[in-house]
């Protein structure tokens, strides 16, 4: 009963973020920042329940407005406000990170496959929310964008780790790509999201 990391033929040459404790730090950082953003949205949503005319802390202008986003249909795709779902999911991410940081190393391959599925689903939701915010709701939620920004490295490095440790079968070239290019891939995705946001809402940033 060994972890995927222990099954790796060359565990000593894995990048720091692919090792148990390094990956634990990645999960704690991305999970905690996302949890704070989701938690803030929960508090704002509660205020809106109490007072429909409440102005949220991030209602800056017509284009940057959490209130507008929160009142949209897309803000409750599970039948309740999305941030309530987010604080639970990101708490799980944080917990897994703490477990890894504490030295747990016998999590089985099926566990990491399930985690990969969950993180991939989260990335899919982020892409959908991004498209809805830009082209349907026509407004941005800064706290939501924090979650987008953290989900990107969470997805990239979870996928990269699962590839380089053998959870996801891949050839040497693919493993080399993920080992060397994960940071660059993350940066490119951040830049693409930022560019689309600025191009879609130039008045929000340049007056």
C-alpha positions as CSV (number, residue, x, y, z in Angstrom):
1,X,0.0,0.0,0.0
2,X,2.1,2.9,-1.3
3,X,1.4,6.3,-2.7
4,X,1.8,7.2,-6.3
5,X,4.8,9.3,-5.4
6,X,6.5,6.3,-3.9
7,X,5.8,4.3,-7.1
8,X,7.5,7.0,-9.1
9,X,10.8,5.6,-10.6
10,X,12.7,8.8,-9.7
11,X,11.1,10.4,-6.7
12,X,14.3,12.3,-5.8
13,X,14.2,14.3,-9.0
14,X,10.6,15.4,-8.8
15,X,10.1,19.2,-8.7
16,X,9.3,20.5,-5.2
17,X,5.6,21.0,-6.0
18,X,5.2,17.4,-7.0
19,X,6.5,16.0,-3.7
20,X,4.0,15.4,-0.9
21,X,4.8,18.3,1.3
22,X,5.4,20.7,-1.6
23,X,2.1,19.8,-3.1
24,X,0.5,20.2,0.3
25,X,1.7,23.8,0.3
26,X,0.2,24.4,-3.1
27,X,-3.1,23.1,-1.9
28,X,-3.1,25.1,1.3
29,X,-2.2,28.3,-0.5
30,X,-4.7,28.0,-3.3
31,X,-7.4,26.5,-1.1
32,X,-7.1,29.1,1.6
33,X,-7.1,32.1,-0.6
34,X,-10.1,30.7,-2.5
35,X,-11.8,29.9,0.8
36,X,-11.4,33.5,2.0
37,X,-12.8,34.8,-1.2
38,X,-15.7,32.4,-1.1
39,X,-16.3,33.2,2.5
40,X,-16.4,36.9,1.8
41,X,-19.0,36.2,-0.9
42,X,-21.1,34.2,1.6
43,X,-21.1,37.1,4.0
44,X,-22.1,39.5,1.2
45,X,-24.8,37.1,0.0
46,X,-26.3,36.9,3.6
47,X,-26.4,40.7,3.7
48,X,-28.3,40.7,0.4
49,X,-30.8,38.2,1.8
50,X,-31.4,40.6,4.8
51,X,-31.5,43.7,2.6
52,X,-32.2,43.4,-1.1
53,X,-30.9,47.0,-1.6
54,X,-27.6,46.3,0.1
55,X,-24.5,47.5,-1.7
56,X,-21.7,45.0,-1.6
57,X,-18.2,45.9,-0.7
58,X,-17.1,45.3,-4.3
59,X,-19.8,47.2,-6.1
60,X,-17.3,49.6,-7.7
61,X,-19.0,50.6,-11.0
62,X,-21.5,49.1,-13.4
63,X,-18.9,46.6,-14.7
64,X,-17.3,45.6,-11.5
65,X,-20.2,44.7,-9.2
66,X,-20.5,41.6,-7.0
67,X,-24.1,42.6,-6.4
68,X,-25.0,42.3,-10.1
69,X,-23.3,38.9,-10.3
70,X,-24.9,37.6,-7.1
71,X,-28.4,38.5,-8.4
72,X,-27.9,36.6,-11.6
73,X,-29.2,33.1,-12.3
74,X,-25.7,31.8,-12.8
75,X,-24.9,32.7,-9.2
76,X,-26.9,29.7,-7.9
77,X,-26.5,26.9,-10.4
78,X,-26.8,24.3,-7.6
79,X,-30.0,25.6,-6.3
80,X,-28.3,27.8,-3.7
81,X,-25.6,30.5,-3.9
82,X,-22.4,29.1,-5.4
83,X,-20.1,30.5,-2.6
84,X,-21.7,28.1,-0.1
85,X,-20.6,25.2,-2.3
86,X,-17.2,26.9,-2.7
87,X,-16.4,27.2,1.0
88,X,-17.0,23.4,1.5
89,X,-14.9,22.4,-1.5
90,X,-12.0,24.7,-0.7
91,X,-12.1,23.5,2.9
92,X,-11.6,20.0,1.5
93,X,-8.6,21.2,-0.6
94,X,-7.1,22.8,2.5
95,X,-7.6,19.6,4.5
96,X,-5.8,17.5,1.9
97,X,-3.0,20.0,1.9
98,X,-2.6,19.8,5.6
99,X,-2.6,16.0,5.6
100,X,0.2,16.0,3.0
101,X,2.1,18.6,4.9
102,X,1.8,16.6,8.1
103,X,3.6,13.7,6.3
104,X,0.9,11.4,5.0
105,X,2.2,9.5,2.1
106,X,0.0,6.5,1.6
107,X,-2.9,8.0,-0.3
108,X,-3.9,5.6,-3.0
109,X,-4.1,6.2,-6.8
110,X,-7.9,6.1,-6.7
111,X,-7.9,9.0,-4.3
112,X,-5.8,11.2,-6.6
113,X,-7.9,10.2,-9.6
114,X,-11.0,11.3,-7.7
115,X,-9.2,14.5,-6.7
116,X,-8.2,15.1,-10.3
117,X,-11.8,14.7,-11.4
118,X,-13.0,17.2,-8.8
119,X,-10.3,19.8,-9.7
120,X,-11.0,19.4,-13.4
121,X,-14.7,19.9,-12.7
122,X,-13.8,23.1,-10.8
123,X,-11.7,24.3,-13.7
124,X,-14.6,23.6,-16.1
125,X,-16.9,25.6,-13.8
126,X,-14.4,28.5,-13.7
127,X,-14.3,28.6,-17.5
128,X,-18.1,28.6,-17.6
129,X,-18.4,31.3,-15.0
130,X,-15.8,33.4,-16.9
131,X,-17.8,33.1,-20.1
132,X,-21.0,34.0,-18.3
133,X,-19.5,37.0,-16.5
134,X,-18.0,38.4,-19.7
135,X,-20.8,37.7,-22.2
136,X,-24.1,37.1,-20.4
137,X,-24.0,38.9,-17.0
138,X,-21.8,41.6,-18.3
139,X,-20.3,42.3,-14.9
140,X,-17.3,41.2,-12.9
141,X,-17.1,40.0,-9.3
142,X,-13.6,40.7,-7.9
143,X,-13.9,37.9,-5.3
144,X,-15.0,35.5,-8.0
145,X,-11.9,36.4,-10.0
146,X,-9.7,35.6,-7.0
147,X,-11.2,32.1,-7.1
148,X,-10.6,31.9,-10.8
149,X,-7.0,33.0,-10.3
150,X,-6.4,30.3,-7.6
151,X,-8.3,27.5,-9.4
152,X,-5.9,27.8,-12.4
153,X,-2.7,26.8,-10.5
154,X,-4.7,24.3,-8.5
155,X,-5.8,22.6,-11.7
156,X,-2.4,22.9,-13.5
157,X,-0.3,21.6,-10.7
158,X,-2.7,18.9,-9.7
159,X,-2.7,17.6,-13.3
160,X,1.1,18.1,-13.5
161,X,1.7,16.2,-10.3
162,X,-0.5,13.3,-11.3
163,X,1.3,13.1,-14.6
164,X,4.8,13.2,-13.2
165,X,4.1,10.8,-10.4
166,X,2.4,8.2,-12.6
167,X,-1.2,8.6,-11.4
168,X,-2.1,9.6,-15.0
169,X,-0.1,7.4,-17.4
170,X,2.1,9.4,-19.7
171,X,5.3,9.2,-21.7
172,X,8.6,10.7,-20.8
173,X,8.1,13.7,-23.1
174,X,4.7,14.6,-21.5
175,X,6.2,14.2,-18.0
176,X,9.1,16.5,-19.0
177,X,6.7,19.1,-20.4
178,X,4.7,19.2,-17.2
179,X,7.8,19.3,-15.1
180,X,9.3,22.2,-16.9
181,X,6.3,24.2,-18.2
182,X,3.7,24.1,-15.4
183,X,4.6,27.6,-14.1
184,X,4.7,29.0,-17.6
185,X,1.3,27.4,-18.4
186,X,-0.2,28.9,-15.2
187,X,1.2,32.4,-16.1
188,X,-0.1,32.2,-19.7
189,X,-3.6,31.2,-18.4
190,X,-3.5,34.1,-16.0
191,X,-2.5,36.5,-18.7
192,X,-5.2,35.2,-21.1
193,X,-7.9,35.7,-18.5
194,X,-6.7,39.1,-17.6
195,X,-6.5,40.2,-21.2
196,X,-10.0,39.0,-22.0
197,X,-11.4,40.8,-19.0
198,X,-9.6,44.1,-19.9
199,X,-10.6,43.9,-23.5
200,X,-14.2,43.1,-22.7
201,X,-14.6,45.8,-20.0
202,X,-12.1,48.6,-21.0
203,X,-14.3,51.3,-19.5
204,X,-14.0,49.6,-16.1
205,X,-10.3,50.0,-16.1
206,X,-9.6,53.1,-18.2
207,X,-12.6,55.2,-17.6
